[in-house]
Amino acid sequence: MTVPPLELSDRYRDALTLHVDDAGLWVTCTSGDQEVTVGPLAREAIADWLEAGAEAA
């Protein structure tokens, strides 16, 4: 699966990156020189959560 990563940042230069590969979804949070990555997460669980959030908005 080839999907470009989603990269979001705020005015303080903190960043959130979502990356999908064959293993699942990876989430990386960066603040200054600190970084943490979790994954692989089940794509289905994230998709269900995003869909529910979009419907609630």
N, C-alpha and C positions, 0 to 999 in steps of 0.2 A: 504494500500500500504506500503510495507516495502522496503525502499531503504536506504542504509547506507549514512550518511551525507558526503558531500564533504567538506573537511577542507584544506584550503590553507594558507600558511604563508610566510612572507618574512624574509630577514635577520635581520630586525629590530624587529622581533617578533610580527608584526601586523598580524592580521588573518582575514580571510573571511570564514564563514561557511554557506553552503546551506543545508537546511533540508526540506524534503518533508513529509507531513502527509496528512490525509484525508481532512483537511481544505485548503491545498494549499502549497505554497512554502514560507519558512521563510529564511530571510537573516540576518546574524549577523556579524557585523564588530567589531573587538576588537583592541584597541591600548593602551598598558600599562594597566592602571586600568579603562579605559573608554570602554564602550560597548553599542552598539545600535542594536536593532533587529527590523526589519520591517516584516509585514506579518499578515495574510496570503495573498500572491499574487497569481494571477491566473497563474497556471502552463502553460497554453496554450500561454499566452503572453510572458513568459520567454522562452519557447521552440521555439517560432517563432523568437524571437530576437537572440537566440543562433544559430539557423539554418542559419539565414541571415548572422551573423558574421562569421560562419564557411565557408560559400560559398564565402564571400568577401576576405578571407585570401588566 
